Amino acid sequence: MGIYLNPDSDRYERLCNSPIFVDKSLLIKYTNQIINTENNCICVSRPRRFGKSTDANMLVAYYSKGTNSKDLFNTLNINHYPSFLEHLNKHNMIHLNIQDFLSTTNSIDEMLVKINRMILKDLKFEFKDVITETGIIDAFNEVYAYTKNKFIFIIDEWDCIFREFKEDKTAQETYLDFLRSLLKDKNYIEMCYMTGILPIKKYGTHRERRSNI
């Protein structure tokens, strides 16, 4: 269990213990169906205060190998479906909130360096026997090549770059290049679930497809 690799379920547990709680666990029924398929990348674009981060934390609590969340989900609607136990806490999980990285750095380049450093630290702790590279994309490729381990990526606030750097096209393209290199057509990706308030569209020379639930 690390900070970004296979985190625990504490955030979702606090929500479940709150006086007001809405069971949205049937989202898991859908995401279970797309794991390891051609349609395994989702972007949920909705206005603020629509529970996007809450849903992301639920998926982390459900899939992450770094926790045992059976008791959290036993009373929720997803418990009635056959795929519930098949995927419960069975997956390697990478959970990133891009806004958290952006708020503690001063530029896109600095932010990407920090993301690389922090994820690589977790990967080396868990897969120290196979990682020789100093970049996370090569490190993920090494983990998959030698262990066949795959990963689910949950990326919250993916689009904060476009709000904070509205006029900086170079910064936007640098960030999109990073996401494309990390996520596009990679064997180590089981599923990618991203949240934001902006629809995915064409930015500069980049083309991305919008996908909503």
N, C-alpha and C positions, 0 to 999 in steps of 0.2 A: 504494500500500500504506500502510495506517495502523495504528493500534493496535487499533481496533474494526472498521473498514471494511477488508475484504480483507486480513486478516492473513496472515502466512506459515505454513509448515507445520512449524516447528521443534519444537513440542511433540509432534506425532505422529511426527516423524522420530526423536526421542529414544526414544520407545516402541518403534519398529520396530528400533532398534539394541540394545535391551535383551536380556539373556540369555533372559528368559522373555517370549514374545510369542504372543498368540492372534489368529489372523486372523478378524476379525469383519466383514470388508469386504462380505459379502453383505447387510448392512443397507443398503448403498448401492443395491443392486438394487431394494429396496423404495422407498427415498426418491426414486429417479429416476422411479418410476412415478407419484408423487403430485404432482410439481412442476406448478404451474399447473393444479391441479384443484380441485374443491370440497372435497376432503378433504386439503388441503395443510397442516393444522396437527396436530402430534403432541405429546402429552405422555407421556414415559416416566417412570413412577413406580415406583421400585424401592428396596430398602433400600441403605444405605451399602455401599461396597466391591463393587458389582456392575458397575463399569466404565462408569458413565453418562458421566462426564467424558471418559474415554478415547474412547468412541464419538463424543461431541460433537467432540473434537479431530480425530478421523478425518474426520468430515464437513467440518469447516473446511478441512483439508488437501486434501480431494478437490475441493470446490466453489470455493474462493476463487480469484479472479482475481489475487490478490496473490502467488502462488507458482507454481512449476512442480514438481508432485509426481508426474509420470509415473513416474519411476524408483522411487518409494516403492510405487506400486500395481501395477507391472508383474508382480510375482511373487505377488500376492495373488489370491484367488478371483474377485474382481469383474472381473479382467482378461479373463475368459472370456465376458463378456456383451456384447451389441451396444451397450448404452447406456453402456459404460465411457468411451469416448472422446468421446461426444456431450456429456457434461456435465463432463468433467475440466477443472478450472480455468477454467470458462466463466461463472461467476456472481459477481455482486456479493454479498458476504457481510458480515453484521453479527454479530459474536460478542461476547456479554456473559456474564460471570459475576456474577450479582447479589450473591453473597456478598462478592466483592471490593469492590463499591461500598458495600455495607452496612457492612463492617468499617472503612471509612475515612471514614465520616460519622456524625453523631449523631442523625439523625432521618430519617423517611421523606421529608419535604419536602426536606431537604438532599441526600439520596441521589438523588432524582429530578432535582434541579437539576444535580447533578454528571453524571448520565447524559446529560441534555440537552446540557450544555456539551461533554462529551468527544466524543459522537457528532457533534454539529454541527461541531466543529472538523475532524473527519475528512471530513465531507461537503463542507464549504466548500473544503477543500484539493483534493478530487477534482472537485467540480462547482461551482467558484467562479463560473462564468459564468451560472449559472441560479438560484442560491439568494439570496433576499433576506430570507427569514424568519429569526426568532431562535428558533423552536421546531422540534423535530425532526420532528413529524408534518407540519406545513406544509412543512418543507424536503423531506421524502420525497415529498410530493405534488407539489412543484415539479419535483423531479428527474424524476419519472415523466411529468408533463405535458409537459415540454420535451424530454426525451431518450428517454422510454419505457424507461429502465432500471428493472429490478425487482431485488428483494433477497431473499436467503435469510437468515432470522434463526435463529441458534443461541443459545438462552438457557439457560445452565447454572445450577443451584441457584435455579430460579425461585421456589421456595416458602420460602426462608430467612426471609422476612418473617414468615411464620406461626409459625415456631419462635422467632424473636427477639422478636416483638411478640404473644405469645399472647393477651393480654387487651386489646390496643389495637385495638378494632374500627374506629375511625376511620382509623388508620394502614393497616389491612388494606384497607379500602374505597378509600382514596386510591390505594394501589398497584394494586388491581384496575382502578380507573378508568383509570389510566395504561396498563396492559397492553391493556385493551379498546380504548382510543382509538388506541393504536399499531398494533394487530394485526387488529382485527375488520373484515372486509369492506373491506380496503384494496387498491386496484389495484396498489400497489407491492410486494405480498407474493407471492413465488413459492412460498415454503414457510417454515413456522416449526416448529422442533424444540426442545422444551423438556424439561429434565430436573429431577427432584426426588425427594424421598422420600415426599411426601404425594400421595395421589390428588386430582385436581381434583374439587371438589364445590361445593355451594352455600355461599357465605360471605355472610352478611347478606342483602341484597337482590339479590346478584349470582348469576347462574346460569352455570356453566361445564360443558361436557361433558368427561367423562373419555375419553381415547383412549390406548390402549396398543398396543405392537407385541408 
